[in-house]
Amino acid sequence: MGYFDDLEIVQATQKLHGYHVSKPINPPYFSLCLLRKGEMIVIRDGRRHHLKAPFIFWAVPGHVYQFLSVEAKFRRETIWLDMGGARARRISRGLEALPSFAGLGVPLTSSMETALLMLRIINLNRHASEQTIRHRIVVYVEELIGLIFDAVFCGDNTCHGCSAILEAAELFKKNPAARYDLASMAREYGMSYETFRKKFKRYVGQPPHEFLLSCRMNLAVTLMRDMAHPVKEIADACGFDDISSFSRMFRKKIGFYPRAFRKKMEEEPS
């Protein structure tokens, strides 16, 4: 088994609920959930707990859970990660040992950094079969657990001053093909570019230009899986001026040139 092969993302979803009452479940996997917006009731082993966003909580095998809306008029947004494997079991034991709210989880002062990490995991999990991607999922999960420990022991102060950076990162994720003047963006946030770059790397894990390229490559991989899209069209859709620069970057980030990547997909059993 490889170093990063002891964690499996069984399911990763972002959900927006209207009024909803789940059936009681004894989960077979360890689950992390970010209540990003709204309120909900979590019943664990018959005891009701009223949670208000932002709040991150976990569900572990051996306990019975039920999830309910507070009232019909309230909508809630949740992001779920269901995990299996030896690493997931270690994470579960570590979180269960933390001082937490009713053994369930931790209230947050901001959900931005936590949500960004979880959405990044969801996006990467779509391509988890790629060896060059799988290890990043594990790294981001461990970073997510670090944020939970920060919230418990440091009062969740790690997000202080990073909202502008996370806003920029979300913008890159939502529209990676757009043309960005990073120096102008930094000025709009009241920073020099060097400060913007350093803070971006600190909070997101990559400098802004590298993160933007990663977002473009994630989009490229998604489009490449649809054989109806010519490579030139995909290069344009991902914000590249020409197919040669796109091909070189695709090879650098994904490990194959675009046409070789498609050939590999055609050879894989369906």
Disulfide bonds with the S-S distance in Angstrom:
none
